[in-house]
Amino acid sequence: MEERNVIKPIEKKTAPRAKTMSAMLKAVVAAVKLVAAEEIMPRYMKVAHQRKSDGSLCTEADTATQLALAKKLQAILNVPVLGEEMSAEEQRAIWRAGENGLWCIDPIDGTSNFVRGLPYFAVSVALLREGKSVLGVVYDPVADETFAAELGKGAFLNGAQLVGREAVETLEQALANVDLKRLSTKLVAQLATHPPYSSQRNFGASSLDWCYTAAGRYDVYLHGGQRLWDYAAGTLILWEAGGHACCIENDEFAQGDIWQRSVIAALDKKLFDEWKNWIRAQQ
C-alpha cells in the first residue's frame, strides 16, 4: 500500500444522506461505549502512568482499552487492528497488511487530560479500506457524546444527523482551535502577536477537535502535525458534516505523510479559505 494515500479526497456529495446510522455503525458505537464504561471511566483519575519512548503518556487504561476494543471490533469485522499503543514497527507492518480493511484506534486520545482529571478526552475508531476512512466513531465518555460517520452517508451526533451551528461571518469573529506544536516559528510568532481571529482554544485531544469543528463549536482549526489515529475518524466526520480540510503544505489532505500530517480545517467554506490563505501568507 502506498503510504502517502491514507485518507483520499471525498467528492462533494453525490450519495444520498442517511437519516439513521447503519447497523454496522451502530454496532461499532455500542462496542466503543461499552469498552469506555468498562475500561476507561472506572480508572479516570485513579490510574498510574508512564512515558513512552516518544515522551507521550500511557496508562493501564490505554492498553486495556486497546485490547478490549480490538476484540470487539474484530468480532464485527475481522480485519487487522492498528492502535496507538503499538510500536512503530508493528503499526507499519499492520498498515501494509491492511489494504483491504483495517481498524485504526486511539484508545484514549488525550491521555494527559485523562490522567490529570481534565474532562476532554475520547476514544477514536476508524475503519479504513484501500487507504480511505469509510467509517469513524469518536466517543467522549465524560460528556456522553458520540460523533460518528460513514463515507457518503453523513455524520451523526448521538444518533441524530450532525448539524453544525451557524458560522460567524468573518475570520476576525472566529473562535479558533490552534495547537502550536510543530508549527513554524514564524507562524507561531504571528499567531501570538497578530492573531486573525477573535479567540483561541486548545484542550489536547485531536479527535475531539475534529468533531467540535464539524459541529461548529470551533470555527477554524489548526494543528502542526497529527498521527494517523488522531485524524482517521475525525477527518471523515468533518467531511461528512460538509466541512473542509487540507494540510499547511498543500490543498489535498491526502497528500500529507500518513504518520504525521498538518491540519487546516473549518466547517464553513468561506472561513476555511480565509483561514488557509492567512496561514500560508505567514509561512
PLY file of the C-alpha trace (Angstrom):
ply
format ascii 1.0
element vertex 283
property float x
property float y
property float z
element edge 282
property int vertex1
property int vertex2
end_header
0.00 0.00 0.00
1.25 3.44 -0.88
1.97 5.19 2.42
1.07 8.68 1.24
-2.54 7.95 0.34
-4.37 7.18 3.53
-7.40 9.46 3.52
-8.28 10.31 -0.03
-10.31 13.36 -1.01
-14.04 12.80 -0.67
-16.08 14.19 -3.52
-18.86 16.54 -2.50
-21.56 14.96 -2.12
-23.32 12.67 -4.52
-24.58 9.92 -2.23
-27.98 10.46 -0.56
-27.83 11.24 3.11
-28.91 8.55 5.53
-31.41 9.58 8.20
-30.23 6.91 10.60
-26.97 5.11 11.25
-26.39 1.72 9.61
-26.41 -1.47 11.63
-22.64 -1.71 11.40
-22.07 1.86 12.58
-24.47 1.26 15.47
-22.56 -1.89 16.41
-19.25 0.00 16.47
-20.76 2.79 18.57
-22.14 0.24 21.04
-18.77 -1.51 21.28
-16.89 1.73 21.88
-19.32 2.90 24.57
-19.23 -0.44 26.36
-15.43 -0.56 26.42
-15.29 3.02 27.68
-17.69 2.16 30.51
-15.78 -0.97 31.48
-12.14 0.01 30.93
-11.81 3.81 30.93
-14.20 5.51 33.32
-13.55 3.24 36.33
-9.87 4.28 36.03
-10.50 8.00 35.48
-8.15 9.97 37.78
-7.22 6.72 39.54
-4.53 5.17 37.35
-0.74 5.39 37.30
1.02 6.39 34.11
4.37 6.03 32.39
6.10 7.70 29.48
6.72 6.00 26.16
9.90 6.42 24.13
8.42 9.43 22.29
7.65 11.17 25.60
3.88 10.71 25.45
1.92 9.24 28.34
0.49 5.74 28.51
-1.64 4.20 31.25
-3.09 0.81 32.11
-6.38 2.21 30.83
-4.87 2.85 27.38
-3.55 -0.66 26.99
-6.63 -2.37 28.47
-8.94 -0.30 26.27
-6.94 -1.04 23.13
-7.04 -4.77 23.82
-10.77 -4.80 24.57
-11.59 -2.65 21.55
-9.55 -4.85 19.23
-11.52 -7.94 20.30
-14.91 -6.29 19.91
-14.11 -4.64 16.58
-12.74 -7.83 15.07
-15.95 -9.57 16.13
-17.79 -7.01 13.97
-15.32 -7.20 11.06
-12.29 -9.45 11.24
-9.53 -7.27 9.78
-6.21 -6.15 11.32
-6.19 -3.57 14.12
-3.65 -0.74 14.23
-3.54 1.01 17.60
-1.63 3.91 19.07
-0.23 1.70 21.84
1.89 -0.37 19.44
5.46 0.03 18.33
6.12 1.94 15.12
7.32 -1.29 13.51
4.07 -3.07 14.38
2.00 -0.16 13.11
3.76 -0.03 9.76
3.53 -3.79 9.30
-0.21 -3.77 10.05
-0.69 -0.80 7.72
0.95 -2.68 4.87
-1.21 -5.74 5.55
-4.47 -3.81 5.83
-5.20 -2.57 2.33
-8.49 -4.49 2.14
-9.60 -3.45 5.62
-8.05 -2.01 8.74
-9.29 -0.80 12.12
-7.36 2.22 13.38
-7.89 3.07 17.06
-6.74 5.55 19.65
-7.93 4.02 22.92
-7.65 7.29 24.86
-6.97 10.39 22.83
-5.93 12.96 25.42
-4.21 10.70 27.94
-2.58 13.66 29.69
-6.03 15.12 30.30
-7.34 11.74 31.45
-4.52 11.36 33.98
-4.94 14.87 35.39
-8.72 14.83 35.56
-9.34 17.25 32.70
-12.63 16.18 31.08
-11.51 16.43 27.45
-10.51 13.03 26.07
-12.08 10.49 23.76
-12.00 7.04 22.18
-11.40 7.18 18.42
-12.09 4.33 15.98
-11.90 4.33 12.19
-12.34 1.64 9.57
-10.14 2.14 6.52
-10.33 0.42 3.15
-7.72 0.96 0.43
-6.27 3.76 2.49
-9.59 5.62 2.85
-11.61 6.11 6.03
-15.07 4.67 5.42
-16.39 4.65 8.99
-15.47 6.69 12.05
-16.56 6.95 15.68
-15.31 9.38 18.33
-16.78 8.97 21.82
-16.41 11.42 24.71
-17.28 9.35 27.81
-17.43 12.32 30.18
-19.96 14.28 28.12
-21.50 11.03 26.80
-21.33 12.39 23.26
-20.81 10.11 20.27
-19.76 11.56 16.93
-19.97 9.09 14.04
-19.89 8.98 10.25
-19.88 6.69 7.25
-18.49 7.57 3.86
-21.25 9.08 1.72
-23.90 8.64 4.42
-23.49 11.68 6.63
-22.30 12.46 10.13
-24.16 11.92 13.38
-24.14 13.17 16.96
-25.71 10.76 19.45
-27.55 9.02 16.62
-29.07 12.12 15.03
-27.69 13.80 11.94
-24.96 16.26 12.87
-25.91 19.82 12.02
-23.25 22.42 12.73
-24.07 25.76 14.29
-24.24 28.78 12.01
-20.81 30.12 11.14
-19.58 33.59 12.02
-19.30 35.98 9.10
-15.56 36.69 9.15
-12.32 35.21 10.43
-11.97 38.17 12.78
-15.06 36.93 14.65
-13.94 33.29 14.76
-13.20 31.02 17.68
-10.06 29.12 16.65
-8.65 25.84 17.92
-4.88 26.12 17.49
-2.26 23.61 18.62
1.11 25.36 18.43
3.23 22.19 18.50
5.12 21.53 15.25
4.16 24.84 13.67
6.90 27.02 12.20
8.49 29.60 14.47
7.36 32.39 12.17
3.74 31.22 12.15
3.69 30.80 15.95
5.03 34.34 16.37
2.34 35.75 14.10
-0.40 33.81 15.91
0.88 35.11 19.24
1.26 38.75 18.23
-1.26 39.29 15.42
-3.94 36.58 15.61
-6.53 36.97 12.83
-9.37 35.53 14.93
-11.35 36.67 17.97
-10.36 33.96 20.48
-8.27 30.79 20.72
-8.58 27.41 22.45
-6.73 24.10 22.59
-7.52 21.31 25.02
-5.28 18.47 23.85
-7.44 15.80 22.18
-7.24 15.92 18.39
-10.13 13.57 17.65
-12.50 15.78 19.65
-11.04 18.87 17.99
-12.13 17.50 14.61
-15.62 16.73 15.92
-16.06 20.10 17.59
-15.04 21.71 14.31
-17.58 19.53 12.48
-20.25 20.72 14.93
-19.26 24.36 14.50
-18.18 24.68 18.13
-14.81 25.80 16.78
-14.98 27.98 13.69
-11.47 27.15 12.43
-8.81 24.58 13.35
-5.02 24.38 13.00
-2.59 21.64 14.01
1.06 21.31 13.06
1.26 17.53 12.89
-1.12 14.68 13.76
-0.69 10.94 13.75
-2.91 8.57 11.75
-5.06 7.64 14.77
-5.54 11.33 15.60
-7.25 12.17 12.31
-8.56 8.95 10.74
-12.04 9.13 12.31
-12.29 12.88 12.82
-11.49 13.79 9.24
-14.32 11.62 7.95
-16.75 13.12 10.48
-15.83 16.64 9.36
-16.07 15.78 5.66
-19.43 14.08 6.11
-20.72 17.09 8.05
-19.89 19.18 4.98
-16.61 20.61 6.25
-13.24 21.22 4.64
-9.64 20.29 5.43
-6.19 20.47 3.89
-2.57 20.46 5.01
-0.46 23.55 5.56
1.79 22.45 2.70
-0.82 21.52 0.08
-4.52 21.62 -0.73
-5.05 17.86 -0.77
-5.18 16.45 2.74
-4.40 13.00 1.35
-1.02 14.17 0.05
0.45 14.55 3.54
2.61 11.95 5.24
0.20 9.49 6.85
2.27 9.22 10.04
2.37 12.97 10.73
0.03 15.30 8.91
-0.63 19.02 9.41
-4.21 20.28 9.50
-6.10 23.38 8.39
-9.86 22.89 8.76
-13.25 24.57 9.11
-16.87 23.67 8.64
-17.72 26.78 6.60
-16.07 27.07 3.17
-15.66 30.86 3.24
-13.96 30.76 6.66
-11.84 27.81 5.55
-10.50 29.69 2.53
-9.83 32.84 4.55
-8.08 30.83 7.30
-5.98 28.81 4.83
-4.88 31.89 2.93
-3.90 33.73 6.11
-1.84 30.79 7.40
0.02 30.32 4.13
0.78 34.02 3.90
2.74 33.72 7.17
4.98 30.87 6.01
0 1
1 2
2 3
3 4
4 5
5 6
6 7
7 8
8 9
9 10
10 11
11 12
12 13
13 14
14 15
15 16
16 17
17 18
18 19
19 20
20 21
21 22
22 23
23 24
24 25
25 26
26 27
27 28
28 29
29 30
30 31
31 32
32 33
33 34
34 35
35 36
36 37
37 38
38 39
39 40
40 41
41 42
42 43
43 44
44 45
45 46
46 47
47 48
48 49
49 50
50 51
51 52
52 53
53 54
54 55
55 56
56 57
57 58
58 59
59 60
60 61
61 62
62 63
63 64
64 65
65 66
66 67
67 68
68 69
69 70
70 71
71 72
72 73
73 74
74 75
75 76
76 77
77 78
78 79
79 80
80 81
81 82
82 83
83 84
84 85
85 86
86 87
87 88
88 89
89 90
90 91
91 92
92 93
93 94
94 95
95 96
96 97
97 98
98 99
99 100
100 101
101 102
102 103
103 104
104 105
105 106
106 107
107 108
108 109
109 110
110 111
111 112
112 113
113 114
114 115
115 116
116 117
117 118
118 119
119 120
120 121
121 122
122 123
123 124
124 125
125 126
126 127
127 128
128 129
129 130
130 131
131 132
132 133
133 134
134 135
135 136
136 137
137 138
138 139
139 140
140 141
141 142
142 143
143 144
144 145
145 146
146 147
147 148
148 149
149 150
150 151
151 152
152 153
153 154
154 155
155 156
156 157
157 158
158 159
159 160
160 161
161 162
162 163
163 164
164 165
165 166
166 167
167 168
168 169
169 170
170 171
171 172
172 173
173 174
174 175
175 176
176 177
177 178
178 179
179 180
180 181
181 182
182 183
183 184
184 185
185 186
186 187
187 188
188 189
189 190
190 191
191 192
192 193
193 194
194 195
195 196
196 197
197 198
198 199
199 200
200 201
201 202
202 203
203 204
204 205
205 206
206 207
207 208
208 209
209 210
210 211
211 212
212 213
213 214
214 215
215 216
216 217
217 218
218 219
219 220
220 221
221 222
222 223
223 224
224 225
225 226
226 227
227 228
228 229
229 230
230 231
231 232
232 233
233 234
234 235
235 236
236 237
237 238
238 239
239 240
240 241
241 242
242 243
243 244
244 245
245 246
246 247
247 248
248 249
249 250
250 251
251 252
252 253
253 254
254 255
255 256
256 257
257 258
258 259
259 260
260 261
261 262
262 263
263 264
264 265
265 266
266 267
267 268
268 269
269 270
270 271
271 272
272 273
273 274
274 275
275 276
276 277
277 278
278 279
279 280
280 281
281 282
